[in-house]
């Protein structure tokens, strides 16, 4: 068993409205007169466990609103979890002394979806990429320029352009700047949140190849978040399927694409347009992803599931192993066994 | 069978201060009744401008500088704005990429939909409302009667796009132009919308132009494919011909860069470089700077070859054999 680099234990994230004094008082008075205050809390991520081992590429797939970005942000340390702990190399980041916690956080970096919004338009490329290593004192002053050039070159950018501003670059090049910025602090773990979704197909292929080269050269570990199953299948060793804040299935790539177990995964995979498929009939999963403010009881997928049973509405299924390394959260698996 | 739409040598140029942008340059294709044409290309290839040219929504500094757009034998390029308004939204409709931009955020759905009905048919308010309700029902919006009273922000992205589609379908158009309508949507919602437009082509015989950069969607939907690069159609033909036996190196490259065509974990075939600026296109084949097959002859205007009937490509060095 190889070493775990990131481990999540019972991670949850809730977003609720923040009440000012007047609103709190109003709720308070309301409840005294027998009114139950409306529950407006969104459970974006609901009790997720995950272990990522060194060198692995884990794909995280789900529809918009399922909580995949929130989960990624918590792993990257941008957002604190409401519950649960995040372990970096076996140690809980929250309980580390400040210096060690900072080092651990630097080792986890994030690459964002929108290469236009994620770069400061008023900074030159040299400052965007160089700011973090300079502030953290990672590079001796005399070697700074060579270090910077090396970072840019590794991401496929010409160091001659380092005096330019982001608007002078195309979308694909901007994404490379974002990658160079993340790699400049020598991370071991990258969270890529829809990192190629905004790019044209030919540019997307260039960036995916870059990710694979970096993985090999720097021994990086990835959490690759995407709604594009084709991209995830190509890149990932293991795939997690998320639905309304919960992980419903987790398995090695070949296994999940070859033998999907959860009805949601099966429906999702059947909808993926594939270039091999010609002039097919499109069908649709019935209904839409429900609001996470009031998720359905029991198994969140039961109102849309073709094989739902009465039990599905009352009891939430847990992730159970259905084959070696293949876990699925569905009551149907109990019925068969 | 006669074509619903036949575009011949269409040129749409933008006369900007920095120079003339030839966004659409000598583009020809046709779509028959009930057929689906996939117009494929990357950003800046001119695929959206082609759609806007057909429906007559090119604003200055842009102008149609040549060619004809024959809709059921009538040239749309020569039509007066008044006559064009009779066709637009009625016989010819368009669905845009961003449903939030198509819908007016301060008007209720019923107002926007009945307005579109009254624009083309003399009828009572009650009848217009009934038509709007039926159109919403047709695109799979639950309880359409109540939803008519909602505002656009009360719908999710997929629902909003379905409202936009319902408006486009109000008059059962003969020609529908869809400009990347599912790019911003999840796969399950995309499948619902694809199912809707597919039904429309089979039930009403609507000719459909589906503009996209996503070859996987096109593979499942289109009868014919036209691949655009830098304002030109570089390859066109039956979907199976273009996808299985692509001839142009650009089409080859595009198909090769789709992840599922490659072995898992292996390097993707990539096209080096990026799409050129349309302001400073080199003479000859616009793809030659990125092409691995390019030779000095490519600085000339490439000839059109026809590897199989109905399948044409503009290239000096057509590739033989199967798709990558």
Interface residues (C-beta under 8 A of the other chain):
Chain A: X63 X64 X170 X171 X172 X200 X201 X202 X203 X204 X205 X206 X208 X209 X212 X227 X229 X230 X231 X233 X234 X235 X253 X254 X267 X268 X271 X272 X273 X274 X275 X276 X277 X278 X279 X280 X281 X282 X283 X284 X285 X288 X289
Chain B: X42 X43 X140 X156 X157 X158 X159 X186 X187 X188 X189 X190 X191 X192 X194 X195 X198 X213 X214 X215 X216 X217 X219 X220 X221 X222 X223 X239 X240 X243 X253 X254 X255 X256 X257 X258 X259 X260 X261 X262 X264 X265 X267 X268 X269 X270 X271 X274 X275
